[in-house]
Amino acid sequence: MRLRRSVVDLGRMSGVVPRMAYRHMFIEDGSRHSMIHVQNPFSFFDPWHDHVARAVIDLHDHTGRRLGTARFEIPAFGTLAVDLRDLMIDRRGSHIGTVGVDLLPPRSFRRHLRRIAPGVPHIASPFWVRFFDDIGSQAFVHSIKADRDRLRGLPRPIGRLTLRATPGGRWESNRTIRLAPGSTAVAFLVNHARSTFETTCSWAKVDGGDVVTTPLRVEARGVASISSPPGFSSEVFVSVSHLSTPNAKPYVLVESSDGKFGLTHG
Amino acid sequence: MTNRKIPYAANMVKVCWFTTLRDLGYRTSVAVQNPINPPTPRFGPLDLSLDLFDTDALPVVVGLDLGELISGGRRVVGFDDLIVETGLTTDVVGILHMTPRHLAGSETCTVDTDEIAAWTAACDEFVGYTHVASGLVSGVHYQSPPMNDDRIRSSKSMIVQSPKVVVGDCLDSHFLVFSPSSDPAFDSTVRLDLAVLATNGRVVARDIVEVPARGRRRVSVTDILSRAGAIDDFLDAGGLGMLIALTSGGVVTPLSLVHDPRGGLAVDHTLPPPYYVPWWGGEARREAVTELVSNLFPGELR
């Protein structure tokens, strides 16, 4: 607590604005694609000035290995929409991975925040990923969680110390999925914590029948996928024994027999 | 919110508000769960019932009994067959009531606002949209907290920002809103001032939508752009951008859609400004909103 207070005091003096960078999953497998949609949120808090937002976008593969980083500028009230194929060095590859967005405010906006904030202000960068294909599928899902490895905008050791990587608890989806014959559901679990985590993911039938549980090991900034078992053509739901961080619940893709898909939070 | 006891309709303590999408060719269902982790010591079965309102917000189904949901139980409740039975050919706004058994049987009760908040937060509901022609399933999770209710929240305005407008290549974006209220006496029409912005932040089209209490409106971004004579330039620039709405007279549940006639439906709720700057409010918010209105909607009287 004392350390946190000193960071607050330090923040007041130095004018820093800590940032929470959000992370999401993406799919780029040659037929399914992902586009990120990011807005410049600063315009809403200070519409008197044209603050340009800088967006730092990083891509990691499913093992957490960094694929690349790209930087963009977003004008006041502007938006950024990037097809992730344009950021891939190897466009022929098949990737499931994670994309992180860190929005950096200009100095003038940091001054504005410090003037109106009750303490040391911090900002966050939630965004959307649109998933689509060429046969008519469309899905929008917002990023549910920020990386819990560190607070950006602070010296790295302080940023790590001031952001607790609290582990998440057991999670069970409120959604019951009706799987038609020939359909498959796939859960994607992202690790928002700073280190590898292990958990189990279960697909269960609502009628109290089968439960199929799979152990998982997910690297930091990586993602693991778990398909519903063959023959689960009834009402099913997904659960996770514990999440990497609170509310880091899985994404769920439901693919129909003709290959089209929908994708939502679990 | 400080806890206090208030008189409240017993069947509004835990609800899911939803709207249908028959006009785009989808069937609607709501997946509900009686949460395993009880939010109150009086945890037990939930009694399910349904109200439906037509496009003009007139009640067409009131208090239809849908049975009980036992502790830990799950149901997927579909509505389209029922709507057909009523003879309606339009869309509806619905309230799926999930009344805790200890409150059932009485029209009104005295309840802690903390208990309402606990039931709201206990679980998200999943509103699913199934494309009739292709069978493709889309949907969105959300909670239905008390809204448009002076007893609990005094907010009469909201900022909606949806940075995910996509038009072109057979795709259109839609803004789907409905106006829930936990207060049976609420009868105000909510006005939305809409602006479509290009990716460079420039306003390219505006529109006004009025939503009656418990009513529904769906607006096509392509239609807004076409009426403003801005569709060609918008498409030439890539067909991407943002939709902003400012409400007055009340608040709405806003859903943004990207629709592909082949069945795909990207549907999600929006994220209000505090998701980006969590402590924002008070005088700073009021001054910024006033400036936003004059920036985005010059000449509009609000």
Interface residues (C-beta under 8 A of the other chain):
Chain A: H37 V38 Q39 N40 P41 S43 F44 F45 D46 P47 W48 P75 A76 F77 G78 T79 L80 A81 L103 L113 I116 A117 P118 G119 P121 H122 I123 A124 S125 P126 W128 R130 F131 F132 I135 G136 S137 Q138 A139 F140 V141 H142 E172 N174 R175 T176 I177 R178 A180 V206 E235 F237 V254 S256 D258 K260 F261 G262 T264 H265
Chain B: A31 V32 Q33 P35 I36 R74 R75 V76 C123 D124 E125 F126 S134 G135 L136 V137 S138 G139 V140 H141 I159 Q161 P163 K164 V166 L171 L197 A198 T199 N200 G201 R202 G238 L240 G241 M242 S256 V258 H259 D260 P261 R262 G263 G264 L265 A266 V267 D268 H269 L271 P273 Y275 Y276 V277 P278 W279 W280 A284 A288 E291 L292 N295
